[in-house]
C-alpha cells in the first residue's frame, strides 16, 4: 500500500483538462516536503515531469502544471493530447519512514 | 550527457543472491545522492535504497538487512547487493540520481533503463 494516494485512473477527451490528486499526510507533504511528478510510458523508465510542486524541467510542455496545499498535491494536464496517455506518479519524502515515497500511480487515458 | 546503465539482473531462486550494477557517465556518483527504485510487474514504483555523497545510507523496511547499496568511485558505478531474495523482490530495478535543492526537496532527475530481477524456483 502506497504512502501517497492517487486515483487509479483518469480520462478525458483530446483538448480537455484533467487533474490527478496526490494525498499524503503530516509526515510527508504535510511536513513541508515538496512534491514531484513522473510520467511513465509502458516498458520505459519513469521521467521527471514536475519538481518542487510546480516546476518543469527543460523540454516539458507548459500544458503540465502542479500545485500543492496542506497534505495534498495535484497535477493538471491541459489541452490533453493522445501522447499524454501514460502512468503518472507523485513522489515526496517521509520523515517517519526516513525515505522517499511514491504515489500509487494514475493511468491517464485519452478518449 | 548524464547516463545511467544498469546490468546484472536475471533469474534467481528464492533465498539466493545477486548484485546489480549501475554505470554512470556525465557526472560522478560520489558527488550526488544515488538511489535504487523498483517496480514489480504491473505495479507502482517503490523506493529501495539511497547512498548520500557523504556515505550515509538508508533502506526501505522491505529490504533492510537483506540488500546493501554501495558505490565504486574509481568505476563511477553504483551497486545493489541482494541476499535472501524473495518472490516479492521480483521487479524491474532502476538506478536513479537524486537531486536536492534543499533539505525539503529530493527528487529523481535521471533514471536508467532498468534491469529485471526474477525470483523463482
HADDOCK unambig.tbl for C-alpha pairs under 7 A between the chains (distance, minus, plus):
assign (segid A and resid 32 and name CA) (segid B and resid 104 and name CA) 6.66 0.50 0.50
assign (segid A and resid 33 and name CA) (segid B and resid 104 and name CA) 4.70 0.50 0.50
assign (segid A and resid 33 and name CA) (segid B and resid 105 and name CA) 6.03 0.50 0.50
assign (segid A and resid 34 and name CA) (segid B and resid 104 and name CA) 6.07 0.50 0.50
assign (segid A and resid 34 and name CA) (segid B and resid 105 and name CA) 5.23 0.50 0.50
assign (segid A and resid 36 and name CA) (segid B and resid 107 and name CA) 6.60 0.50 0.50
assign (segid A and resid 44 and name CA) (segid B and resid 113 and name CA) 6.78 0.50 0.50
assign (segid A and resid 45 and name CA) (segid B and resid 111 and name CA) 6.67 0.50 0.50
assign (segid A and resid 45 and name CA) (segid B and resid 112 and name CA) 6.89 0.50 0.50
assign (segid A and resid 45 and name CA) (segid B and resid 113 and name CA) 5.48 0.50 0.50
assign (segid A and resid 45 and name CA) (segid B and resid 114 and name CA) 6.90 0.50 0.50
assign (segid A and resid 48 and name CA) (segid B and resid 108 and name CA) 6.92 0.50 0.50
assign (segid A and resid 48 and name CA) (segid B and resid 109 and name CA) 5.87 0.50 0.50
assign (segid A and resid 52 and name CA) (segid B and resid 105 and name CA) 6.62 0.50 0.50
assign (segid A and resid 99 and name CA) (segid B and resid 60 and name CA) 6.86 0.50 0.50
assign (segid A and resid 100 and name CA) (segid B and resid 47 and name CA) 6.13 0.50 0.50
assign (segid A and resid 101 and name CA) (segid B and resid 47 and name CA) 6.57 0.50 0.50
assign (segid A and resid 102 and name CA) (segid B and resid 45 and name CA) 6.38 0.50 0.50
assign (segid A and resid 102 and name CA) (segid B and resid 46 and name CA) 6.60 0.50 0.50
assign (segid A and resid 104 and name CA) (segid B and resid 44 and name CA) 5.81 0.50 0.50
assign (segid A and resid 105 and name CA) (segid B and resid 44 and name CA) 6.05 0.50 0.50
